[in-house]
Structure formats: C-alpha cells, structure tokens
C-alpha cells in the first residue's frame, strides 16, 4: 500500500480556498475535470465503496434529489477509489443519474484530505472518509461536511444548504 501523502490542510480549513483540480473518469470512461463545471455549484461527495449499504443509500438520495440540484445550477459528482467498471455496475444497479468518478490511485482524495487512516477490528488501514464538499461557481470550497451520513437524508441536508446559499 502506498503511504499517504500529507495533505497541506485539513478539509475543514479549505473553506473559502480554491478547490483542488481533478480529471477523473466516470462510469462510462468519460473524463470529468473540475474546470468543466466553472459557473456551476459542484456537490462532490466521497464514498468508501460501490454497492455497499451506506454508500448505496447515500447515492440513491442524491439520485432522488438530482432534479432539485439542477434547478439550483448544481451538479452532483460521487467519487470513490474503485474503477470505472465497478462504478458502471453500481450506477446501473441503482439507476444513478449523475457521474460517479474513479480515483483509483486516491491522488485526488489525498488532495482533498479524505484519504485517511481507519481501523476495523484493531487493524489499521488507509481508506476514504465519507465527506461532502460544495464548490462554488468560482471554484472555491464553500461548504464541507466531515463524516457525512451514509443515508438518503444527507442529500436533503446538502440541498437545504444550497437553497439558502446559492
């Protein structure tokens, strides 16, 4: 396992600063760059693994509210470290109607400070933290949820914030 690069800042310290750039493939192998969304609000949610209960519930919540995000000039992008093939199965299984991005080498996750040490049954390992960022139309981080809930209600919390601030 590759050692974690030290993030220059904690995610919570990134609010108001320029969001780290990225170029990642989605479930259809189409590359998405943050720069592609200049002028829009970007909801960037990080989730640990495709097709797990919490990640599925969270993703379905964003699916079910996607039309409301679009009305606010916002796009939703889900990111995890599994490959595009896994993302395609996940998107098809749950009818997910937005890009799921593959950060296979977790380089972008490191830039956002969400590649962290975890522990299960006393064993330590590196993995993704479930977190959500809102990037404003100028490319700056406007909001951050640390340890976002792996449930369908998280999307409504994000949507409510956007309604008040977009």
C-alpha positions in Angstrom: 0.0 0.0 0.0 1.3 3.4 -1.0 1.9 5.7 2.0 -0.4 8.6 2.4 0.8 12.0 1.2 0.4 14.6 3.9 -2.5 16.9 3.0 -1.4 20.5 3.3 -4.6 21.4 5.0 -7.4 19.7 6.8 -10.7 19.6 4.7 -12.3 22.0 7.2 -9.5 24.5 6.7 -10.1 24.5 3.0 -13.4 26.5 3.1 -13.0 29.7 1.1 -10.0 28.4 -0.8 -9.6 27.2 -4.3 -10.7 23.6 -4.7 -8.1 21.1 -5.8 -8.3 20.5 -9.5 -9.0 17.0 -10.8 -9.5 15.0 -14.0 -11.2 11.6 -13.4 -13.1 9.0 -15.5 -16.7 8.3 -14.8 -18.7 5.0 -15.1 -18.7 5.4 -18.9 -14.9 6.2 -19.0 -15.7 9.9 -19.8 -13.2 12.2 -18.1 -14.6 15.0 -15.9 -12.5 17.9 -14.9 -13.4 20.4 -12.1 -12.8 23.1 -14.7 -15.6 21.7 -16.8 -18.1 22.9 -14.2 -16.9 26.6 -13.8 -20.0 28.7 -13.3 -21.9 25.9 -11.6 -22.2 24.7 -8.0 -20.5 21.3 -7.6 -21.5 18.8 -4.9 -18.6 16.5 -4.5 -19.3 13.6 -2.3 -16.8 11.0 -1.3 -17.9 7.5 -0.5 -15.9 4.4 0.5 -17.2 1.7 -1.8 -19.7 1.0 -4.6 -22.8 -1.0 -3.8 -22.4 -1.2 0.0 -25.5 -0.4 2.1 -24.5 3.1 3.3 -22.9 4.2 0.0 -26.0 2.9 -1.9 -28.4 4.8 0.4 -26.4 8.0 0.1 -26.1 7.7 -3.7 -29.8 7.0 -4.1 -30.6 10.0 -2.0 -28.6 12.2 -4.5 -30.3 10.4 -7.4 -33.7 11.2 -5.9 -32.9 14.9 -5.5 -30.9 15.4 -8.7 -33.7 17.5 -10.3 -33.7 19.8 -7.3 -29.9 20.3 -7.5 -30.2 21.0 -11.3 -32.7 23.8 -10.5 -30.0 25.4 -8.4 -27.4 25.2 -11.1 -25.6 22.5 -9.2 -24.1 19.2 -10.4 -23.6 16.1 -8.2 -20.4 14.1 -8.5 -19.7 10.9 -6.5 -16.1 9.8 -6.0 -14.5 6.6 -4.7 -11.4 4.6 -5.4 -12.9 1.7 -7.3 -12.6 1.6 -11.0 -15.0 2.7 -13.8 -16.2 -0.8 -14.4 -17.3 -1.1 -10.7 -18.9 2.4 -11.0 -20.9 1.3 -14.1 -22.3 -1.7 -12.3 -23.2 0.5 -9.3 -24.9 3.1 -11.5 -26.9 0.6 -13.4 -27.9 -1.4 -10.4 -29.4 1.7 -8.7 -30.3 3.9 -11.7 -27.8 6.6 -10.6 -28.2 9.5 -13.0 -25.0 11.5 -12.3 -21.3 10.9 -12.8 -19.5 8.5 -10.4 -15.8 9.2 -10.6 -13.0 6.7 -10.2 -10.0 7.9 -8.2 -8.2 4.6 -8.3 -4.8 5.8 -7.1 -6.5 8.0 -4.4 -4.4 11.0 -5.6 -7.4 13.4 -5.7 -8.7 12.0 -2.3 -5.3 12.9 -0.8 -5.6 16.5 -2.2 -9.0 16.8 -0.5 -7.7 15.3 2.7 -10.2 12.4 2.7 -7.7 9.5 2.3 -7.3 8.7 6.0 -6.2 6.0 8.4 -9.1 3.9 9.5 -9.4 1.0 11.9 -11.5 -2.1 11.9 -11.3 -4.9 14.5 -8.0 -3.4 15.7 -6.4 -3.5 12.2 -5.3 -0.1 10.8 -5.6 0.6 7.1 -5.9 3.5 4.7 -9.3 4.3 3.1 -11.8 7.0 2.1 -13.6 9.1 4.7 -17.3 9.7 3.8 -17.2 13.5 3.3 -19.0 16.0 1.1 -17.8 19.3 -0.3 -19.7 22.1 -2.1 -17.6 24.0 -4.6 -19.0 27.4 -5.6 -19.3 28.6 -9.2 -15.9 30.3 -9.0 -14.1 27.0 -7.9 -13.8 27.7 -4.2 -14.8 25.4 -1.4 -18.0 26.9 0.1 -19.0 24.1 2.5 -17.7 20.8 3.9 -19.4 18.0 5.8 -16.9 15.8 7.6 -18.1 12.3 8.3 -21.2 12.7 6.2 -24.1 10.4 6.9 -24.3 7.3 4.7 -28.0 7.7 4.3 -30.5 9.0 1.8 -31.1 12.1 4.1 -27.7 13.5 3.5 -28.6 14.8 0.1 -31.5 16.8 1.5 -29.1 18.4 4.1 -26.8 19.4 1.2 -29.8 20.6 -0.9 -31.1 22.7 2.0 -27.7 24.4 2.4 -27.6 25.2 -1.3 -31.1 26.6 -1.3 -30.0 29.0 1.4 -26.6 29.9 -0.1 -26.7 29.5 -3.9 
